[in-house]
């Protein structure tokens, strides 16, 4: 299938994140209908730019405050609720307020010897702040956080039987920062763990491609997926071996949503099932994922042009569908980029109701 696409590059909205920001993680513009437009940012100069249609927008900056230390700075979210009317190229700086932060240090005495890295992560109860710190060989950590209430979590990277697992232990404890340093916080591991294991089988796809994994999201986390710039403390990923097997240990009595992510290529993924199975890990559990057939791959190509007919290069093209031919409850996501002639070529699973998203290059 071949397409001709006209891309309205819209208006350039740009500015600088000023105030107490040290580095900028992300900036997004939100239209009045809720549509989100992610901006391109230069984290060190704190400049951002985004192409948007004419309309009225609010801005949100995710940033780390300027501190005199080299590590442990928190990640903060600031919502600039001023209505910004854009009818032409516009400039809107974001002034983030000064936020006092306090030292938090402590240890994880029961961590033991790890085969990979380990971090402690903090998530504010209002979803507007987070932080993380590496746990050293002597099981100690230090970070900086603004005043507030936090869930304290652990993220452990371990080499499992079928690849590298990233294990998120959400809400291993709680923390209140009340306007003063916290000199000695002890984070305890959960009292017990259980094993989650299973097999991913796709008829006609053997071996399972390297890089595939099962995502495991702790459903107790209130902000899972909502604030993507905060350090993720609630998602585990369990590597799928070429045989299709996966295995990992997770806290007992926690509830999880599961999904298989099968990597068809560097830019193409299958995700299933659409409705994630929910489990409560009250003991060792087996959860298999099965597809009766591997979807057939077909070419999808096209040319992206500006309203004046000129080819537009470096446009990110994303094709997604939840209605694949011959399989149910499976989603596909494929990403590509236009060349200097505005051309893109994708290989997508056969299906219908594809949504194509075209993200213009940074202004």
Legacy VTK file of the C-alpha trace (Angstrom):
# vtk DataFile Version 3.0
C-alpha trace
ASCII
DATASET POLYDATA
POINTS 363 float
0.000 0.000 0.000
1.286 3.469 -0.899
0.117 6.819 0.486
0.542 10.498 -0.338
0.340 12.590 2.833
0.113 16.357 3.194
1.627 17.488 6.490
0.658 20.825 7.979
3.697 21.806 10.025
1.590 24.242 12.045
3.128 27.035 14.096
6.315 26.967 16.111
5.850 27.440 19.850
9.182 27.819 21.585
10.767 29.215 24.704
13.107 28.685 27.636
12.401 26.979 30.950
13.615 29.577 33.437
13.742 29.890 37.205
15.177 27.119 39.342
15.426 24.508 36.569
18.883 22.984 36.214
18.150 20.526 33.396
14.915 19.970 31.491
13.613 16.430 31.010
10.579 17.193 28.848
8.037 19.856 27.889
4.585 19.255 26.478
1.851 21.526 25.160
-1.749 20.532 25.833
-4.598 21.802 23.677
-8.007 22.630 25.123
-9.393 19.340 23.768
-6.734 17.419 25.728
-4.428 16.625 22.782
-0.782 16.447 23.868
2.086 17.765 21.720
5.531 16.697 23.047
8.260 19.273 22.499
11.862 18.865 21.479
14.122 20.033 24.299
17.772 20.848 24.819
18.178 19.713 28.404
21.208 21.870 29.192
20.185 25.155 27.533
16.620 24.488 28.772
15.156 25.537 25.419
12.112 23.806 23.950
10.254 23.945 20.635
7.116 22.260 19.348
4.964 22.495 16.213
1.262 22.932 16.980
-1.900 23.888 15.069
-3.508 27.242 15.796
-5.249 27.131 19.158
-4.893 27.734 22.889
-2.459 25.703 24.975
-1.129 25.138 28.469
2.433 23.976 29.103
3.939 21.391 31.449
7.652 21.206 32.219
9.387 18.214 33.744
12.762 19.241 35.139
15.489 18.702 37.694
16.332 21.689 39.898
19.795 23.206 39.930
21.730 21.726 42.854
25.356 21.899 43.941
25.572 18.089 43.947
26.275 15.853 40.953
23.650 13.179 41.597
20.433 12.561 43.470
18.488 15.584 42.180
14.718 15.005 42.127
12.474 15.160 39.067
9.720 17.771 39.402
6.634 18.580 37.322
5.387 22.151 36.920
2.057 22.920 35.236
2.026 26.378 33.656
-1.731 26.936 33.416
-1.575 30.284 31.599
-3.669 30.047 28.415
-1.267 30.565 25.507
-2.987 31.569 22.276
-1.076 30.453 19.172
-2.127 31.931 15.822
1.410 32.309 14.430
4.931 31.364 15.522
5.016 32.216 19.232
7.392 32.457 22.193
6.362 31.442 25.710
8.945 31.029 28.463
8.141 28.831 31.459
9.098 30.198 34.881
9.402 27.345 37.372
9.250 28.350 41.047
12.055 27.795 43.522
11.555 24.554 45.423
13.488 23.690 48.570
14.854 20.159 48.626
16.170 18.102 51.527
18.725 15.324 51.814
17.379 11.791 52.211
19.875 9.055 53.009
19.629 5.526 54.276
20.229 1.873 53.604
18.616 -1.326 52.337
20.052 -3.829 54.837
18.427 -6.957 53.385
19.390 -6.352 49.768
22.111 -8.985 49.594
24.550 -9.493 46.747
23.071 -8.501 43.385
24.160 -9.565 39.920
23.133 -6.184 38.503
22.337 -2.643 39.639
19.824 -1.585 42.280
18.068 1.727 42.897
15.681 3.213 45.399
12.944 5.353 43.847
10.529 7.822 45.419
7.095 8.791 44.042
5.174 11.718 45.560
1.561 11.084 46.550
0.391 13.924 44.268
2.355 12.605 41.274
4.284 15.874 40.878
7.708 14.802 42.139
9.956 11.787 42.125
13.536 10.832 42.721
15.993 7.992 42.587
19.372 7.011 43.948
21.748 4.161 43.217
22.323 1.740 46.065
26.039 1.333 46.678
27.912 -1.869 47.422
27.595 -1.126 51.150
23.785 -0.969 50.652
23.536 2.781 51.224
21.930 5.548 49.148
21.390 9.317 49.190
18.989 11.567 47.300
17.247 14.953 47.498
13.479 15.518 47.651
11.085 18.419 48.255
8.715 18.297 51.215
5.892 15.804 50.761
4.727 12.227 51.202
6.326 9.503 49.094
6.058 5.836 48.256
9.515 4.270 48.510
10.260 1.565 45.950
13.155 -0.584 44.783
14.229 -1.338 41.218
16.639 -4.226 40.787
18.327 -5.352 37.580
19.124 -9.056 37.707
20.396 -11.565 35.166
17.674 -14.203 34.927
17.522 -17.579 33.226
16.378 -16.089 29.900
17.973 -12.629 29.892
18.074 -9.458 31.957
15.076 -8.839 34.212
14.189 -5.428 35.633
12.238 -5.966 38.841
10.146 -3.133 40.278
9.191 -3.515 43.949
6.604 -0.762 44.331
5.841 0.809 47.715
8.319 -1.113 49.821
7.756 1.613 52.413
6.601 5.190 52.906
8.456 8.415 53.584
7.438 11.877 54.757
9.810 14.778 54.123
8.666 17.541 56.464
10.988 20.432 55.718
14.176 18.872 57.101
16.821 16.340 56.091
16.045 12.647 56.624
19.369 11.248 57.874
18.639 7.543 58.285
15.891 5.861 56.282
15.741 2.071 56.327
14.054 0.437 53.329
13.020 -3.165 53.893
12.494 -5.798 51.235
9.024 -7.412 51.197
8.600 -10.298 53.612
8.158 -12.840 50.811
8.467 -13.257 47.069
6.779 -15.606 44.614
7.737 -16.771 41.144
5.902 -15.690 38.001
6.759 -17.849 35.015
5.307 -18.946 31.722
5.814 -19.364 28.009
5.079 -17.143 25.008
4.151 -19.208 21.954
3.374 -17.837 18.488
2.699 -20.416 15.799
5.054 -19.777 12.897
7.441 -17.592 14.905
10.253 -19.680 16.331
12.544 -18.722 17.964
11.031 -15.745 19.761
13.113 -12.698 18.714
15.712 -11.410 21.144
14.656 -8.305 23.068
11.089 -9.517 23.683
9.737 -9.273 27.218
6.687 -9.534 29.470
5.708 -6.295 31.213
4.369 -6.597 34.760
2.671 -3.468 36.164
1.861 -3.197 39.862
-1.768 -2.063 39.886
-1.414 -0.430 43.315
0.540 2.430 41.706
-1.892 5.344 41.221
0.222 7.101 38.578
1.265 4.124 36.423
1.523 5.449 32.866
0.272 8.926 33.805
3.518 10.859 34.353
6.011 9.316 31.993
8.816 11.688 33.017
8.911 10.470 36.633
11.181 7.520 37.460
9.095 4.358 36.932
8.913 2.334 40.136
5.931 0.126 39.289
6.835 -1.733 36.082
8.879 -4.909 35.887
10.088 -6.417 32.625
10.868 -10.121 32.403
13.019 -11.194 29.461
11.574 -13.797 27.090
14.112 -16.382 25.960
14.301 -17.672 22.394
12.366 -20.732 23.584
9.537 -18.411 24.660
10.071 -19.038 28.374
10.215 -16.258 30.960
10.609 -16.234 34.735
10.972 -13.695 37.534
10.364 -13.188 41.239
7.967 -10.515 42.500
6.471 -9.495 45.857
3.852 -11.915 47.162
0.266 -10.629 47.513
0.749 -7.774 45.033
-1.620 -7.413 42.064
-0.217 -7.133 38.537
-1.349 -6.562 34.952
0.651 -8.517 32.355
1.356 -8.061 28.664
3.693 -9.761 26.176
5.868 -7.485 24.005
7.314 -9.389 21.035
9.984 -7.589 19.034
9.478 -8.337 15.335
12.277 -5.941 14.312
14.085 -2.884 15.650
11.006 -0.795 14.807
8.064 -3.258 14.966
6.349 -4.754 18.015
3.419 -7.022 18.787
1.628 -6.435 22.113
-0.922 -8.879 23.480
-3.432 -9.469 24.849
-5.173 -6.091 24.557
-7.014 -6.743 27.817
-4.160 -7.504 30.187
-4.635 -10.539 32.430
-4.667 -9.493 36.084
-3.091 -11.724 38.693
-2.607 -11.560 42.435
0.657 -13.248 43.254
-0.467 -15.217 46.308
2.065 -17.916 45.444
3.993 -19.204 42.455
1.905 -18.649 39.303
2.218 -19.711 35.676
0.818 -17.405 32.974
1.226 -18.457 29.334
0.665 -16.281 26.253
-0.378 -17.991 23.009
-1.064 -16.796 19.460
-2.425 -19.240 16.895
-0.515 -17.621 14.035
2.178 -15.054 13.390
0.704 -12.124 11.447
1.709 -11.735 7.818
3.916 -8.707 7.185
3.030 -6.361 4.311
4.723 -3.208 2.979
3.324 0.240 3.752
5.021 3.176 2.055
4.336 6.758 1.164
5.558 10.298 0.714
5.088 13.170 3.145
4.822 16.659 1.677
4.254 20.108 3.122
1.207 22.151 2.013
3.330 23.773 -0.727
4.239 20.336 -2.133
7.819 20.132 -0.840
9.072 16.816 0.537
9.480 16.768 4.326
12.342 14.683 5.661
13.000 13.385 9.180
9.286 12.957 9.956
8.633 10.143 12.444
5.879 7.885 11.072
4.122 5.550 13.518
1.545 2.966 12.407
-0.622 1.314 15.080
-3.546 -1.098 14.887
-5.582 -3.262 17.240
-7.298 -5.210 14.433
-4.745 -7.567 12.928
-5.691 -10.182 10.346
-6.087 -13.722 11.673
-5.447 -12.959 15.352
-7.530 -11.441 18.128
-6.574 -9.226 21.057
-3.244 -8.216 19.500
-1.884 -4.728 18.833
0.933 -3.731 16.505
3.181 -0.679 16.616
5.658 0.090 13.829
7.842 3.194 13.548
9.865 4.648 10.700
11.239 7.956 9.453
11.081 9.827 6.136
14.201 10.301 4.032
15.379 13.429 2.198
12.720 12.823 -0.494
9.948 12.612 2.103
9.606 8.854 1.527
8.896 6.293 4.233
8.777 2.510 4.039
7.330 0.328 6.783
6.715 -3.386 7.112
3.520 -3.839 9.142
1.431 -6.843 10.216
-1.578 -7.327 7.929
-4.678 -5.765 9.451
-7.214 -2.955 9.292
-8.026 0.287 11.099
-4.406 1.406 11.162
-3.769 4.814 12.689
-0.848 6.706 11.171
0.793 9.399 13.267
3.187 11.865 11.645
5.472 13.782 14.002
7.197 16.717 12.274
10.917 17.262 12.779
11.995 19.651 15.498
11.678 23.271 14.287
LINES 1 364
363 0 1 2 3 4 5 6 7 8 9 10 11 12 13 14 15 16 17 18 19 20 21 22 23 24 25 26 27 28 29 30 31 32 33 34 35 36 37 38 39 40 41 42 43 44 45 46 47 48 49 50 51 52 53 54 55 56 57 58 59 60 61 62 63 64 65 66 67 68 69 70 71 72 73 74 75 76 77 78 79 80 81 82 83 84 85 86 87 88 89 90 91 92 93 94 95 96 97 98 99 100 101 102 103 104 105 106 107 108 109 110 111 112 113 114 115 116 117 118 119 120 121 122 123 124 125 126 127 128 129 130 131 132 133 134 135 136 137 138 139 140 141 142 143 144 145 146 147 148 149 150 151 152 153 154 155 156 157 158 159 160 161 162 163 164 165 166 167 168 169 170 171 172 173 174 175 176 177 178 179 180 181 182 183 184 185 186 187 188 189 190 191 192 193 194 195 196 197 198 199 200 201 202 203 204 205 206 207 208 209 210 211 212 213 214 215 216 217 218 219 220 221 222 223 224 225 226 227 228 229 230 231 232 233 234 235 236 237 238 239 240 241 242 243 244 245 246 247 248 249 250 251 252 253 254 255 256 257 258 259 260 261 262 263 264 265 266 267 268 269 270 271 272 273 274 275 276 277 278 279 280 281 282 283 284 285 286 287 288 289 290 291 292 293 294 295 296 297 298 299 300 301 302 303 304 305 306 307 308 309 310 311 312 313 314 315 316 317 318 319 320 321 322 323 324 325 326 327 328 329 330 331 332 333 334 335 336 337 338 339 340 341 342 343 344 345 346 347 348 349 350 351 352 353 354 355 356 357 358 359 360 361 362
